[in-house]
Amino acid sequence: MSKIIRKIITTDNAPRSTLPLSQAIVVDRTVYVSGCVGTDKNTMKMVEGGVVPETVQVLKNLVAVLEAAGSSVENVVKTTVFLENMGDFSLVNEEYGKVFSKNFPARTCVQVAKLPVNAKVEIEAVALIGDVETVHG
């Protein structure tokens, strides 16, 4: 029986957590990206200005980790969006739609009681690596 390779992904292009987690894990041709929050990689502080700037930063961090894993936004098949306040859904969705603009991944969005570092939004993703052909059925 052959071994399954589990590759741990780390990149300096996104904030590194001090928590016991990896930025992403690749197994076979699937990337599992840990939840990203709106921390600036240079200052390691949450961006200021509320849910919109946080969402923009979250998505930048997510893209950086995907790229480090050899994937891309186009290859994301599932995201989970965690919101501190479901009233921010439309604001987050507007920024999300600028990054995920076609062939949308499956998505779950939930309101939670509290997020790490008092974040207003956190997004995790599952993506594929390699040539992906999208068909509609």
Secondary structure by P-SEA (a helix, b strand, c coil): cbbbbbbbbbbccccccccccccccccccbbbbcccccccccccccccccaaaaaaaaaaaaaaaaaaaccccccccbbbbbbccccaaaaaaaaaaaaaccccccbbbbbcccccccccbbbbbcccccbbbbbcc
